C-alpha cells in the first residue's frame, strides 16, 4: 500500500513539474512574441504606414464586422492583426446578428512565435517572418 501511495505521489509531482515547465515555456514564447510585435509597431510607424480601422472577418463568409480596433492586418485574409500598442488579435469570428448591428469588442490574444501552428501544410509561419513580409509590403498591402 505504502509503495503504491508513494508512486502516485511521485507521479503527481512529476505531472505538476511538467505543467509548470510548460507554463514557463509558454510565458517565455509569449514575451518573445510581444517583443517582436513591439518592434514591428515601431518599424511600421517609422515607415509611415498608417494604422487603419480593423474589421473582424466572419469565418467561411465574405462578411466582416466593425471592431473597436485600429492597427495593421498581418495576413492578406485579414484574420490576424496588431494594434498600435502591439497587442495581437485573432479576427476570425462566427456570424452574429448583434455583432452585425453593433460591432464587436475584441480582446487581445497571447501572440504565438509560430502563426498557424497545427493548420494545413504551408499555412504556418514564424511570426518574425510574417511581420517582415507585412512590413516589406508597405502601405499598399491589401
C-alpha positions as CSV (number, residue, x, y, z in Angstrom):
1,X,0.0,0.0,0.0
2,X,2.7,2.4,1.0
3,X,4.7,2.0,-2.1
4,X,1.6,2.5,-4.3
5,X,0.8,5.7,-2.5
6,X,4.4,7.0,-2.9
7,X,4.3,6.0,-6.6
8,X,1.1,8.1,-7.0
9,X,2.7,11.0,-5.1
10,X,5.8,10.9,-7.3
11,X,3.6,10.8,-10.5
12,X,1.5,13.7,-9.3
13,X,4.7,15.7,-8.5
14,X,6.2,14.8,-11.9
15,X,2.9,15.9,-13.7
16,X,2.9,19.2,-11.7
17,X,6.6,19.8,-12.7
18,X,5.8,19.2,-16.3
19,X,2.8,21.5,-16.2
20,X,4.9,24.2,-14.6
21,X,7.7,23.8,-17.2
22,X,5.1,24.1,-20.0
23,X,3.7,27.3,-18.4
24,X,7.2,28.8,-18.2
25,X,7.9,27.9,-21.8
26,X,4.6,29.4,-23.0
27,X,5.3,32.6,-20.9
28,X,8.8,32.9,-22.5
29,X,7.4,32.4,-26.0
30,X,4.7,35.0,-25.4
31,X,7.2,37.5,-24.1
32,X,9.4,36.9,-27.1
33,X,6.5,37.3,-29.5
34,X,5.4,40.5,-27.7
35,X,8.9,41.9,-28.2
36,X,8.7,41.1,-32.0
37,X,5.3,42.9,-32.2
38,X,6.6,46.0,-30.3
39,X,9.5,46.1,-32.7
40,X,7.1,45.7,-35.7
41,X,4.9,48.6,-34.5
42,X,8.0,50.9,-34.1
43,X,9.1,50.0,-37.6
44,X,5.7,50.3,-39.3
45,X,5.2,53.7,-37.8
46,X,8.7,54.8,-38.8
47,X,7.9,53.6,-42.3
48,X,4.9,55.9,-42.4
49,X,2.4,53.1,-42.8
50,X,-0.7,54.4,-41.1
51,X,-2.9,52.2,-38.9
52,X,-6.5,51.6,-40.1
53,X,-9.8,50.6,-38.6
54,X,-9.8,46.8,-38.2
55,X,-12.7,44.5,-39.1
56,X,-13.4,41.0,-37.8
57,X,-13.8,38.5,-40.6
58,X,-16.7,36.1,-40.4
59,X,-15.3,32.6,-40.8
60,X,-16.4,30.9,-44.0
61,X,-18.0,34.1,-45.4
62,X,-17.0,37.3,-47.1
63,X,-18.7,39.3,-44.4
64,X,-17.0,41.3,-41.7
65,X,-17.9,43.3,-38.6
66,X,-16.8,46.6,-37.2
67,X,-14.5,46.4,-34.2
68,X,-13.1,48.8,-31.6
69,X,-9.6,48.3,-33.0
70,X,-7.2,50.4,-35.1
71,X,-4.0,48.8,-36.4
72,X,-2.4,46.7,-39.1
73,X,-3.6,43.4,-40.6
74,X,-0.8,40.8,-40.6
75,X,-2.2,38.5,-43.2
76,X,-3.9,39.3,-46.5
77,X,-7.0,37.4,-45.5
78,X,-7.3,39.8,-42.5
79,X,-7.5,37.1,-39.9
80,X,-4.7,38.4,-37.8
81,X,-3.8,41.9,-36.7
82,X,-1.8,44.0,-34.3
83,X,-2.9,47.3,-32.8
84,X,-0.9,50.5,-32.3
85,X,0.1,49.3,-28.7
86,X,1.5,46.0,-30.1
87,X,-1.4,43.8,-29.0
88,X,-2.1,40.7,-31.1
89,X,-5.6,39.9,-32.4
90,X,-7.3,36.9,-34.0
91,X,-10.0,38.4,-36.2
92,X,-11.9,35.3,-37.3
93,X,-15.4,35.3,-35.7
94,X,-18.7,33.4,-36.0
95,X,-21.7,35.0,-37.6
96,X,-23.7,37.1,-35.1
97,X,-26.7,39.4,-35.6
98,X,-25.7,41.5,-32.6
99,X,-22.2,42.0,-34.0
100,X,-23.5,42.8,-37.4
101,X,-25.6,45.6,-35.9
102,X,-23.4,46.9,-33.0
103,X,-19.9,45.8,-34.0
104,X,-17.5,43.8,-31.8
105,X,-15.3,44.4,-28.8
106,X,-12.4,42.0,-29.4
107,X,-9.9,41.2,-26.7
108,X,-6.2,40.7,-27.5
109,X,-4.7,37.2,-27.6
110,X,-1.3,35.9,-26.5
111,X,0.8,36.1,-29.6
112,X,2.5,32.9,-30.8
113,X,6.1,32.6,-32.1
114,X,4.7,30.5,-34.9
115,X,1.5,31.6,-36.5
116,X,-0.9,28.9,-37.8
117,X,0.8,26.1,-36.0
118,X,-1.4,23.0,-36.5
119,X,-3.0,24.4,-39.6
120,X,-2.9,22.9,-43.0
121,X,0.5,22.4,-44.7
122,X,2.0,25.7,-45.8
123,X,-0.2,27.8,-43.5
124,X,2.2,28.0,-40.5
125,X,4.9,30.6,-40.5
126,X,7.2,32.1,-37.9
127,X,5.8,35.4,-36.5
128,X,9.1,37.1,-37.2
129,X,8.9,36.2,-40.9
130,X,5.2,37.2,-41.1
131,X,6.0,40.6,-39.6
132,X,8.9,41.1,-42.0
133,X,6.7,40.3,-45.0
134,X,4.0,42.6,-43.8
135,X,6.5,45.4,-43.3
136,X,8.1,44.9,-46.7
137,X,4.7,45.0,-48.4
138,X,4.4,48.7,-47.4
139,X,1.3,50.9,-47.3
140,X,-0.4,49.4,-50.5
141,X,-0.7,46.0,-48.9
142,X,-4.3,44.6,-49.1
